[in-house]
Amino acid sequence: MGVLKGACVIGQSGGPTSVINASAYGVIKTALESDVITNVYGASHGIIGILNDELYDMSKEDPEELKLLLNTPSSELGSCRYKIADPDVDDTDYKKLLEIFKKYDIRYFFYNGGNDSMDTCNKVSRYMEKMGYECRVIGVPKTIDNDLFGTDHCPGFGSAAKYIATSVAEVSRDNRVYPTGSVTIIEIMGRHAGWLAGAAALASVCGEGPDLIYLPETVFDMDKFLTDLTKIYKEKKNCLVAVSEGVRYADGSFVSEAKTSATDGFGHAQLGGLAAILANVVKEKTGAKVRGIELSLLQRAGAHLASQTDIDEAFMAGKVAVEKAVEGVTGMMIGFERDMSSGSYECKYILVPLASVANAENTVPLAWINEEGNGVTQEFIDYALPLIQGENSRVTENGLPKFAKLKKIKAE
Amino acid sequence: MGVLKGACVIGQSGGPTSVINASAYGVIKTALESDVITNVYGASHGIIGILNDELYDMSKEDPEELKLLLNTPSSELGSCRYKIADPDVDDTDYKKLLEIFKKYDIRYFFYNGGNDSMDTCNKVSRYMEKMGYECRVIGVPKTIDNDLFGTDHCPGFGSAAKYIATSVAEVSRDNRVYPTGSVTIIEIMGRHAGWLAGAAALASVCGEGPDLIYLPETVFDMDKFLTDLTKIYKEKKNCLVAVSEGVRYADGSFVSEAKTSATDGFGHAQLGGLAAILANVVKEKTGAKVRGIELSLLQRAGAHLASQTDIDEAFMAGKVAVEKAVEGVTGMMIGFERDMSSGSYECKYILVPLASVANAENTVPLAWINEEGNGVTQEFIDYALPLIQGENSRVTENGLPKFAKLKKIKAE
């Protein structure tokens, strides 16, 4: 491949994470330092910003402010959830994209997101190729859910896992403080994959693990749950439960959406989510003091607890994306491969064809869930533990986080 | 006062905080080093442990493990919520206490808790005096609610405030990530006092403050709330709300317990707490994407974000309690006085008569709440900001917190 001179654009898409900005920084910093990339643009709210011609000139930003992206949660360029059409069905958006790419001489497109975003990436890549417009397209992965196909793990997961494990450990101490007994149910994100709920088990490494963990990969049985819980509660006078928001009954319906379930005894819509529903069922059944806690946005925004390993890898994914694109790679997502050959964890990048990633889903292997379906195995812990290592060196000011505040000057 | 030789006991009581163990460590370490204190006992689950003759010998603990108490959340000795009778009405418990005190030659009683615990402390102090049993009784304050009377602020508040402000700042970034708009409502502890809800405003110091804050000190008006919120949402396409769990309607009823409120349109009990109730009302009214987040136990257990200022002061409160008791002080709580004479914040201890603290409540001055009743003034921020300063130096292992694990060897 020859040298391809031109501008690049980076967009962020889907639900944010604690480290998606570290990936963006990896792209932006590396692109700004490149000899062949002529301009570096950030798209406002992902693909929508490109379609609306809302691009920011990253060269106008203060380098020190950009560096703060390493510890700034959420998607600083703005995100979107925009499902782009199949170009063979409707190429309106693609024509517009091509127009904007030509306007700014964009020859590099980096898209920072999850499953859907890799699908977008793949479609854009194919369209540009079909139209004979030379443009190198690379996907930069992110998702707290860790469900991206073709990679050992995904930037964003390690930090959310560290947040979850630390919070579970802390709440575990609180849950057993009174002699009168107490049950706490912690609801964790991950609608289709149980990686995050499983991460609660990491707290067991410091002796504070939950008693029961339920993942969406196995069928949720309310009676079995109540039996398991009651047994533990009777023995210990307390019980800590971690449960994925995505757990479902045998008929496929989400427990969180149960409206007329005989087992929970309610005939109306629940407002408070799964943790509140389960807390109420347990309260009725056991008479215990029960709290439901939903980690909600906290777990994906908790940058103060981001794992340094995750930050470093997220940055590397962005950096390698630019380096590989400049070398001529296109139509790929940056993925990770785990190397344990030295005896300790090392992470190496790999290139994964976008077409293979798009819309595939990587769930927790059933062999990593215990036989009772209420916990994970040591294999799961061995897998996840390296990803939460390293206390980050975030910048604080006045005892508060100092997040990046970009000037976002519109590209000319 | 002469030298009083004898043993001491420390008990922890009420809802735990991130730093109540730092106070316990202040007591235990100082007492172990004292020449006149012969034995140092920890009571299992506060006053209940004394009544049940369940005391742990603190001299049997590893000093390094005890030191980990500085960063260990919850009450490591165990807590209780035990309302002791008035000794003039029923002196059963007091007789038992005296029996145990005599058995172990306990001459120093340190009680680490909030309002109710100071009441217990006061009653025990008066009873022992009446019975002619020389015993010095000192209260060591704790509460995240910051509602203790007679002290500028209370150990536990600063750390919870730092957790809240940091979490609000992080969620604030997440709340405005999509172009489609979003409302997030964060429910914060503090049933009668709005110090913690007000602490959400500290996030404004780093430019990420909530748009609206509601404290229990003012009447909550659902229509006014919806008007305020809708105005902001229309302007900005997003809105971040912090609300105390204790907000009440003009008739005195808790908004969180509203069962038949015409304004929220529901005729049944809500499960998910205040945030879920308000989220649903806002969703119906505005059609916006709304999330309710309840910080729940996370805010009082979040030791990883404890303010070093708070940890230091909590330790000092315990240390001074022992020093003063040894000097002859009794019937007092250790309180704090703020000294700004050097131009910057300094904290000095004071002695507050237990009788004046017991069952009194310190709420947010109305002058520190804005005229609209939906935010706090700069005075509030100036008051609270010094208390969240200092990143703590907690010990981690395997990327997880390393909490104190005491051996808890029963006293002989």
Interface residues (C-beta under 8 A of the other chain):
Chain A: P16 H45 I48 T72 P73 S74 S75 E76 G78 S79 C80 R81 K162 A165 T166 S167 A169 E170 V171 R173 D174 N175 R176 V177 Y178 P179 T180 T184 L202 A203 V205 C206 G207 E208 H268 Q270 L271 G272 G273 A276 I277 A279 N280 R291 G292 I293 E294 S296 L297 L298 R300 A301 G302 A303 H304 L305 S307 L385 I388 Q389 G390 E391 T396 E397 N398 G399 L400 P401 K402 F403 K405
Chain B: P16 H45 I48 T72 P73 S74 S75 E76 G78 S79 C80 R81 K162 A165 T166 S167 A169 E170 V171 R173 D174 N175 R176 V177 Y178 P179 T180 T184 L202 A203 V205 C206 G207 E208 H268 Q270 L271 G272 G273 A276 I277 A279 N280 R291 G292 I293 E294 S296 L297 L298 R300 A301 G302 A303 H304 L305 S307 L385 I388 Q389 G390 E391 T396 E397 N398 G399 L400 P401 K402 F403 K405
